Amino acid sequence: MLVAKIKMIELKNMFESINFKNVKTYIQSGNIIFDFDCIDSIKLENQIEKKISETFGFLVKAVIRREEEFRKIVNNNPFLNESGIELDKLHVVLMGDIPDPKLVLLLDIKKEENEKFLIISKEIYLYCPNGYGKTKLNNSMFEKKLKISATTRNWKTIKNINLIL
């Protein structure tokens, strides 16, 4: 298994080289905040993926959220209003696209008794009280079953990125 790691300063420089403005990074996690003129998210994702491949020599799927979309993610987490929820056990799966409703209906997931997930548009809100590292509700499983690309962030990262925006 090959694990490739991109230094955030190199990723930031790459984004600046393709004329993105106000480029900021958040921890060594692949989270990049930037301004852009393009209104076509798919075109933008393709441009980023191509440039990463050219620059670093491997494929990475880009998942983009506009500022207003990101704020909705933070403000609409359905688990925040439930009693007994531990914030450090919350995660959000950011999908590249809205999953096929038929695949969502057929979703057969073996989860622990107290685990929860809810799909809303292009996000999957997760509550994993036993820890994300122990759950079957992980990024790979959702990608496979829903036939989408995705990336998962913990709630602390989501909240901190929201503060940077």
BATORKE-768117 format. One line per 3 residues: for each residue x, y, z of N, C-alpha, C, O, CB. Coordinates in steps of 0.001 Angstrom, whole numbers, plus 500000, padded with zeros to 6 digits. Glycine has a CB too. Example, Ala and Ser with C-alpha at 12.3 -4.5 7.8 and 13.67 -1.06 7.14 Angstrom:
<recs>
513190,494310,507800,512300,495500,507800,513200,496700,507800,514236,496681,508465,511308,495527,509046 ~ 512850,497750,507080,513670,498940,507140,512900,500030,507870,513409,501138,508039,514084,499402,505725;
</recs>
This chain:
<recs>
500841,498821,500000,500000,500000,500000,500889,501246,500000,501797,501380,500820,499041,499996,501222 ~ 500610,502141,499074,501358,503380,498960,500565,504508,499610,499407,504742,499265,501667,503705,497480 ~ 501187,505194,500538,500541,506341,501171,501298,507584,500742,502495,507715,500994,500511,506203,502736;
500592,508489,500096,501216,509724,499624,500749,510871,500508,499569,510984,500843,500871,509998,498124 ~ 501685,511704,500870,501363,512837,501723,501835,514107,501028,502973,514201,500569,502015,512690,503132 ~ 500945,515069,500964,501273,516359,500379,501430,517356,501517,500552,517473,502372,500180,516824,499358;
502530,518063,501527,502701,519116,502525,501746,520248,502183,501584,520612,501018,504183,519623,502578 ~ 501119,520796,503210,500101,521819,502989,500683,523061,502315,499992,523689,501512,499450,522204,504311 ~ 501902,523429,502606,502506,524594,501955,502648,524347,500458,502463,525263,499657,503881,524916,502577;
502979,523100,500073,503081,522758,498651,501707,522789,497987,501573,523233,496846,503722,521367,498474 ~ 500697,522322,498698,499335,522351,498169,498852,523799,498031,498228,524159,497033,498380,521546,499085 ~ 499142,524609,499024,498783,526032,498975,499448,526699,497775,498800,527440,497035,499196,526749,500288;
500735,526438,497582,501458,527009,496443,500859,526550,495116,500767,527333,494171,502939,526626,496507 ~ 500454,525291,495046,499844,524780,493826,498549,525523,493530,498309,525911,492386,499582,523274,493944 ~ 497708,525728,494546,496450,526449,494355,496711,527876,493888,496008,528388,493017,495632,526458,495655;
497716,528512,494463,498053,529877,494060,498576,529912,492621,498375,530898,491912,499098,530474,495018 ~ 499247,528839,492191,499793,528788,490833,498690,528720,489772,498931,529051,488611,500721,527584,490690 ~ 497498,528301,490154,496380,528273,489192,495396,529416,489477,494210,529351,489155,495640,526901,489254;
495943,530450,490089,495255,531734,490252,494067,531741,491201,493161,532560,491052,494797,532191,488946 ~ 494060,530836,492177,493078,530973,493243,493579,532056,494185,494787,532220,494357,492847,529615,493999 ~ 492676,532783,494784,493034,533921,495642,492760,533592,497103,491947,532722,497415,492252,535186,495226;
493453,534302,497996,493244,534179,499444,493290,532725,499898,492436,532288,500669,491905,534801,499841 ~ 494270,531982,499432,494395,530554,499730,494852,530371,501171,495869,530924,501589,495388,529868,498753 ~ 494082,529582,501926,494420,529253,503310,494282,527747,503481,493465,527107,502820,493505,530025,504328;
495085,527197,504368,494977,525767,504662,494577,525596,506117,494781,526476,506953,496315,525023,504364 ~ 494004,524442,506387,493671,524114,507768,494269,522759,508095,493886,521751,507501,492131,524114,507998 ~ 495183,522725,509011,495939,521561,509476,496355,520647,508313,495972,520894,507170,495107,520769,510490;
497104,519634,508586,497595,518701,507563,496474,517727,507220,496524,516548,507568,498873,517931,508056 ~ 495456,518251,506524,494280,517427,506287,493728,517526,504876,492755,516851,504541,493220,517795,507249 ~ 494342,518360,504046,493815,518538,502697,492712,519565,502623,492095,519720,501569,493312,517241,502173;
492442,520272,503706,491416,521310,503700,492019,522612,503200,492957,523148,503792,490805,521497,505110 ~ 491468,523112,502103,491938,524349,501505,490745,525297,501395,489669,524909,500939,492598,524093,500104 ~ 490948,526532,501814,489933,527567,501689,490485,528569,500691,491631,529000,500820,489585,528243,503083;
489687,528949,499694,490185,529855,498664,489028,530579,497988,487876,530154,498068,491017,529088,497624 ~ 489358,531673,497325,488395,532415,496511,488639,532058,495057,489771,531790,494652,488513,533962,496740 ~ 487561,532058,494271,487671,531714,492858,486546,532384,492088,485529,532777,492659,487636,530181,492654;
486748,532507,490774,485753,533151,489912,484808,532144,489258,483690,532495,488881,486449,533967,488838 ~ 485247,530919,489125,484475,529891,488427,483196,529570,489189,483224,529381,490405,485316,528618,488241 ~ 482070,529507,488473,480817,529154,489144,480434,527689,488921,479472,527204,489516,479694,530059,488656;
481171,526995,488081,480918,525588,487789,481790,524718,488699,482987,524560,488457,481197,525274,486286 ~ 481179,524155,489750,481931,523366,490726,482585,522137,490110,483694,521771,490498,481020,522941,491851 ~ 481919,521495,489157,482480,520297,488525,483731,520667,487731,484739,519964,487791,481431,519616,487601;
483666,521754,487001,484840,522226,486249,485981,522551,487210,487139,522227,486948,484483,523476,485393 ~ 485644,523188,488310,486638,523554,489317,487277,522311,489945,488497,522250,490103,485994,524424,490406 ~ 486454,521322,490302,486979,520070,490860,487916,519382,489872,488986,518904,490249,485825,519124,491238;
487505,519335,488605,488334,518708,487574,489666,519427,487414,490706,518787,487256,487593,518687,486240 ~ 489639,520751,487455,490859,521544,487332,491815,521244,488495,493018,521082,488293,490520,523052,487288 ~ 491271,521173,489695,492090,520891,490877,492666,519473,490809,493853,519270,491062,491257,521069,492168;
491830,518506,490472,492284,517118,490378,493401,516966,489344,494391,516277,489592,491110,516199,490019 ~ 493242,517606,488194,494253,517538,487135,495563,518160,487612,496635,517599,487388,493754,518252,485857 ~ 495479,519305,488262,496693,519994,488716,497404,519203,489816,498634,519152,489840,496347,521404,489224;
496646,518588,490726,497260,517750,491760,497976,516568,491114,499090,516222,491506,496193,517250,492770 ~ 497338,515955,490130,497950,514822,489434,499241,515244,488733,500252,514549,488818,496966,514223,488415 ~ 499204,516375,488046,500391,516876,487343,501508,517246,488324,502681,516978,488067,500025,518096,486483;
501138,517856,489436,502122,518377,490384,502704,517291,491285,503910,517256,491529,501493,519455,491234 ~ 501833,516402,491780,502266,515445,492791,502315,513999,492298,502834,513129,492998,501358,515530,493969 ~ 501782,513730,491102,501930,512428,490487,500949,511358,490934,501207,510171,490735,503266,511954,490733;
499836,511746,491530,498805,510770,491874,497433,511430,491836,497310,512654,491882,499072,510157,493267 ~ 496402,510585,491751,495036,511083,491641,494414,511296,493010,494538,510460,493906,494186,510121,490826 ~ 493753,512414,493151,492996,512737,494357,491654,513289,493892,491603,514129,492994,493768,513771,495283;
490589,512828,494489,489263,513343,494153,489004,514601,494978,489084,514566,496206,488157,512267,494411 ~ 488698,515698,494317,488400,516956,495006,486906,517028,495319,486067,516669,494493,488837,518178,494147 ~ 486596,517490,496510,485210,517719,496924,485127,519171,497369,485809,519588,498305,484758,516725,498081;
484294,519924,496693,484206,521366,496940,482869,521719,497564,481822,521184,497199,484404,522156,495637 ~ 482937,522635,498517,481742,523245,499075,481942,524758,499066,482972,525266,499508,481452,522715,500522 ~ 480948,525457,498561,480974,526919,498610,480708,527362,500043,480194,526593,500857,479925,527538,497628;
481058,528600,500342,480913,529099,501703,479484,528933,502224,479290,528488,503355,481319,530561,501765 ~ 478494,529282,501421,477098,529177,501879,476702,527716,502115,475938,527425,503036,476144,529822,500848 ~ 477211,526802,501295,476936,525381,501492,477573,524901,502794,476974,524137,503551,477460,524551,500295;
478783,525359,503036,479493,524936,504241,478775,525439,505496,478646,524715,506483,480948,525448,504215 ~ 478315,526675,505442,477586,527227,506602,476295,526439,506861,475905,526243,508012,477255,528730,506371 ~ 475637,525990,505791,474443,525151,505951,474779,523834,506645,474016,523346,507479,473799,524872,504587;
475929,523266,506289,476363,522014,506912,476473,522209,508422,475999,521384,509203,477721,521540,506320 ~ 477098,523302,508816,477305,523584,510241,475982,523869,510936,475740,523377,512038,478260,524773,510424 ~ 475141,524645,510312,473887,525073,510951,472791,524016,510936,471825,524122,511693,473378,526306,510277;
472922,523001,510090,471838,522025,509938,472176,520623,510430,471502,519663,510056,471444,521948,508509 ~ 473205,520488,511261,473535,519159,511768,472371,518664,512636,472099,519239,513690,474877,519183,512582 ~ 471690,517611,512203,470498,517153,512908,470768,516567,514292,469852,516450,515106,469804,516138,512081;
472009,516203,514559,472316,515567,515839,472633,516572,516945,472693,516199,518117,473480,514624,515670 ~ 472835,517827,516592,473186,518829,517604,472058,519082,518597,472312,519475,519735,473564,520128,516932 ~ 470828,518863,518179,469674,519127,519047,469284,517932,519908,468371,518032,520728,468491,519541,518210;
469958,516815,519734,469626,515620,520512,470378,515630,521841,471543,516021,521908,469962,514338,519714 ~ 469707,515204,522873,470361,515168,524185,471358,514009,524236,471161,512969,523607,469309,515031,525324 ~ 472418,514213,524992,473414,513167,525201,474425,513017,524079,475270,512124,524137,472732,511879,525397;
474364,513857,523067,475304,513762,521948,476649,514360,522364,476716,515490,522849,474744,514488,520684 ~ 477707,513590,522167,479061,514061,522438,479613,514655,521145,479724,513954,520139,479981,512900,522973 ~ 479958,515941,521165,480390,516635,519958,481629,516009,519325,481787,516042,518105,480661,518079,520274;
482509,515440,520150,483723,514836,519592,483457,513488,518912,484388,512852,518418,484753,514655,520690 ~ 482218,513060,518885,481844,511807,518219,481055,512076,516930,480577,511149,516275,481012,510926,519172 ~ 480930,513360,516581,480220,513748,515360,481194,513870,514197,482328,514317,514366,479468,515078,515566;
480739,513466,513014,481508,513564,511784,480561,513924,510652,479348,513739,510754,482264,512238,511482 ~ 481131,514441,509574,480350,514725,508374,481089,514139,507181,482272,514403,506968,480114,516263,508193 ~ 480365,513339,506411,480884,512816,505152,480441,513790,504068,479245,514004,503867,480373,511339,504864;
481405,514376,503374,481128,515308,502284,481223,514513,500981,482307,514093,500575,482131,516538,502292 ~ 480082,514313,500339,480049,513526,499112,480273,514425,497901,479923,515605,497913,478709,512776,498985 ~ 480856,513856,496870,481096,514601,495647,479820,514946,494905,479791,515892,494117,481999,513825,494751;
478769,514186,495151,477505,514405,494466,476368,513882,495334,476600,513174,496314,477500,513720,493076 ~ 475161,514229,494974,473991,513677,495662,473880,512214,495242,473880,511918,494047,472664,514486,495320 ~ 473785,511301,496197,473719,509882,495826,472390,509526,495160,471369,510182,495367,473926,509006,497062;
472439,508484,494369,471249,507961,493705,470241,507549,494781,470569,506740,495649,471606,506751,492768 ~ 469019,508091,494739,468016,507749,495757,467744,506248,495878,467452,505756,496968,466726,508456,495447 ~ 467839,505523,494765,467633,504066,494800,468701,503398,495653,468409,502481,496422,467650,503476,493371;
469948,503864,495514,471038,503293,496318,470862,503642,497793,471182,502840,498671,472407,503801,495815 ~ 470357,504826,498055,470102,505231,499459,469035,504329,500058,469174,503870,501191,469655,506731,499546 ~ 467974,504072,499309,466897,503209,499802,467378,501780,500043,466895,501103,500951,465735,503202,498814;
468321,501327,499237,468836,499961,499366,469983,499843,500362,470531,498760,500565,469291,499461,498023 ~ 470337,500953,500971,471472,500978,501891,471227,500028,503059,470326,500230,503872,471722,502409,502406 ~ 472045,499001,503117,471951,498002,504183,473267,498040,504946,474279,497496,504504,471654,496556,503612;
473229,498685,506087,474461,498901,506843,474336,498258,508212,473352,498451,508926,474773,500408,506978 ~ 475346,497500,508554,475425,496934,509895,476107,497963,510788,477309,498205,510676,476198,495565,509902 ~ 475321,498561,511673,475899,499560,512562,475664,499150,514004,474796,498337,514322,475303,500955,512289;
476460,499739,514843,476286,499487,516271,474970,500108,516738,474449,501035,516117,477484,500055,517085 ~ 474456,499593,517818,473151,499993,518336,472997,501506,518505,471941,502051,518183,472910,499320,519654 ~ 474009,502180,518993,473882,503595,519300,474459,504513,518218,474504,505729,518403,474554,503880,520602;
474894,503952,517111,475407,504768,516013,474241,505311,515181,473185,504688,515070,476378,503944,515122 ~ 474470,506486,514604,473424,507112,513794,474054,507753,512575,475200,508202,512605,472632,508162,514613 ~ 473280,507785,511503,473680,508576,510346,472426,509077,509646,471367,508453,509699,474569,507747,509372;
472576,510218,508992,471467,510798,508252,472036,511456,507004,472958,512269,507081,470667,511824,509125 ~ 471478,511096,505855,471914,511664,504580,471015,512847,504255,469792,512722,504189,471875,510596,503433 ~ 471647,513994,504055,470929,515202,503656,471695,515811,502490,472802,516321,502664,470785,516225,504854;
471108,515755,501314,471710,516300,500099,473053,515619,499830,473091,514414,499578,471893,517833,500220 ~ 474154,516373,499879,475479,515816,499588,476283,515561,500861,477503,515409,500804,476253,516758,498670 ~ 475610,515514,502004,476296,515264,503269,475687,514064,503977,474494,513783,503862,476233,516503,504173;
476541,513368,504711,476083,512318,505617,476556,512741,506999,477757,512830,507258,476635,510874,505207 ~ 475605,512999,507878,475933,513345,509253,476058,512045,510033,475173,511192,509977,474854,514293,509886 ~ 477151,511899,510753,477424,510670,511496,477530,510956,512987,478051,511988,513409,478714,510008,510991;
477029,510025,513758,477300,510030,515189,477850,508658,515531,477154,507649,515417,476010,510371,516036 ~ 479108,508633,515951,479821,507386,516238,480309,507419,517686,481464,507768,517929,481019,507179,515250 ~ 479460,507067,518649,479832,507177,520060,480977,506264,520487,481607,506502,521517,478645,506884,520903;
481248,505230,519711,482362,504335,520028,483647,504745,519324,484678,504091,519475,482009,502909,519653 ~ 483587,505831,518551,484753,506339,517833,484680,506026,516352,484209,504961,515952,486023,505759,518417 ~ 485148,506957,515546,485129,506787,514094,486039,505641,513664,485743,504949,512690,485552,508084,513399;
487122,505439,514367,488050,504368,514028,487478,502970,514220,488010,502001,513679,489281,504505,514844 ~ 486400,502862,514986,485806,501548,515270,484513,501286,514495,484004,500166,514507,485531,501425,516748 ~ 483981,502306,513826,482688,502143,513169,482816,501551,511772,483854,501674,511122,481978,503471,513094;
481756,500917,511329,481662,500468,509948,481090,501590,509074,481091,501498,507846,480785,499193,509848 ~ 480606,502640,509722,480067,503802,509012,481222,504714,508590,481301,505863,509022,479044,504581,509906 ~ 482099,504205,507761,483266,504992,507385,483180,505438,505934,482296,505025,505184,484543,504193,507612;
484105,506277,505570,484143,506872,504245,484127,505807,503148,483339,505903,502207,485374,507749,504104 ~ 484977,504809,503258,485079,503765,502230,483763,503018,502039,483361,502730,500912,486179,502776,502595 ~ 483104,502711,503140,481846,501984,503053,480802,502804,502302,480115,502280,501425,481336,501625,504451;
480677,504096,502646,479691,504937,501967,480044,505111,500489,479157,505092,499635,479596,506310,502653 ~ 481323,505279,500185,481729,505407,498779,481337,504157,497993,480807,504249,496886,483254,505649,498671 ~ 481599,503010,498570,481316,501742,497895,479814,501525,497713,479358,501217,496611,481918,500578,498684;
479058,501683,498779,477619,501375,498723,476822,502411,497937,475833,502070,497288,477057,501272,500127 ~ 477248,503683,497991,476508,504736,497295,477120,505094,495946,476572,505911,495205,476439,505972,498159 ~ 478270,504473,495627,478953,504706,494349,479232,506196,494127,478923,506760,493077,478111,504152,493187;
479823,506807,495147,480177,508226,495103,481601,508394,495624,482159,507479,496229,479174,509085,495940 ~ 482174,509549,495390,483438,509890,496047,483080,510737,497266,482085,511461,497265,484433,510659,495067 ~ 483905,510635,498299,483584,511348,499538,484835,511559,500370,485870,510928,500153,482532,510581,500351;
484710,512448,501311,485752,512668,502306,485061,512960,503628,484015,513608,503654,486717,513838,501891 ~ 485632,512493,504708,485004,512650,506023,485847,513562,506894,487076,513486,506904,484812,511281,506709 ~ 485155,514430,507627,485805,515325,508576,485100,515215,509919,483887,515020,509986,485795,516791,508064;
485880,515343,510985,485245,515346,512303,484613,516709,512548,484923,517681,511858,486273,515006,513422 ~ 483736,516772,513523,482966,517985,513774,483856,519155,514181,483568,520299,513826,481931,517729,514852 ~ 484916,518891,514909,485824,519968,515316,486443,520623,514078,486529,521849,514000,486937,519424,516259;
486866,519818,513127,487431,520362,511888,486383,521168,511126,486670,522264,510644,487978,519228,510998 ~ 485179,520633,511018,484087,521345,510329,483857,522707,510986,483764,523723,510298,482771,520503,510355 ~ 483768,522726,512308,483532,523978,513032,484684,524950,512848,484454,526144,512657,483318,523703,514518;
485920,524467,512900,487077,525344,512754,487198,525914,511347,487570,527076,511186,488338,524595,513110 ~ 486897,525132,510345,486899,525657,508972,485833,526736,508845,486059,527768,508213,486653,524519,507933 ~ 484678,526499,509442,483605,527492,509395,484053,528818,510007,483646,529880,509537,482364,526969,510125;
484874,528770,511035,485381,529994,511672,486355,530742,510754,486454,531967,510821,486075,529653,513005 ~ 487067,530009,509904,488036,530614,508994,487334,531316,507835,487830,532315,507315,489003,529550,508459 ~ 486175,530788,507433,485470,531327,506251,485094,532788,506415,484501,533378,505512,484215,530517,505974;
</recs>
